[in-house]
């Protein structure tokens, strides 16, 4: 049981980290933290998994390039705005509706479905984050919370049901559009920090799905 809980805590931690990375422009404090020793140990721990070795190396390279970038925080903030607060023709909008919706507009069916997931589990969006429900940061934050819900169950069958729900959630709310989002990042992220972050996220989600399927 302790091992089960520890694994879930590590999984949730990753989803929450990626949620925060795609939610807001990174501050100078964030960058110092990302480049600090405690996060470096975290990257090393992730890189011990073969499937994450190359993505982590790519992310570390992007961090190293940031150190050499003049006005790194301001430039990265500009990248964030250009990618995530623009249009589909010039950026990688972080909303499921833009990739798998039926209208090509915000708040399409994926946002409504995400709202149903949140209502079902009583997991609310952060009050200070006023974005449609299908924003990547909201989706990843929810996944982290869904993972931790399994740790709160004492009955094995209920834990198993929640683990199956996590698989369903990833297969219906995340993987159908994450690859398309990544293609947009690769097209529009000239510097490459968010592109490298997306590569790492995609690799982790694929790995997590294999874990949930017992492969």
C-alpha positions, 0 to 999 in steps of 0.5 A: 500500500505504501508503495502504491501511494508513493507512486501515485504521489510521484505521478500527481507531482508531475502532473501538477508541475506541468500544469503550473508550467503551462498555466502562467508565465514563469517568474524569475523565482520559477526559473531559479527554482527550475535551475536549482539543485532540488529540481535537478535531482528531480530531473535525474530521478525522472531520467532513470526511467528509459522512456523519459531519458531523452525528453529530460535531456531535451528539457535540461538543454532548454534550461541550459540555453535559458541561462545564456539568453539575455533577459531570459525571464522577459523573453520566455514570458514573450514566448508564453504570450506568443504561443498561448495567448495568440491565434491558431495561425501563430501559436499553440493554443492550450485548449482541447476545443481547438484541436478536437472540438467541432466548431474550432472555437473555445468552450466547445464539447471538450470543455463541457465534457471536462466540466462534467468530470470536475462535477463528478469528482467534486474537483473545482478549478483554481479560483485564480485561474479564469480559463475554459475547463479544457485548458491544458493546465486545468486538465493536468491539475485535474489528473493530479487530483484524480490520482490522489483520490485513489490514495484516499480510498481504503478499499482495494476495489474502489482504488482499482476503479479510480485507477481505471477512471484515470486511464479513461480520462487520459484516453478521452480528455488528454491523448486525443489532442496532446499530439496535435498541441505538440505539433503546434509547439514544434511549429511555433516555439522558436526558442524551444523551452515549451516545445521541450516541455511538451515532449516531456509531457507527451512521453510521461503521459504515454508512460503513465497510460502503459502503467495504468494498463498494467503493461 
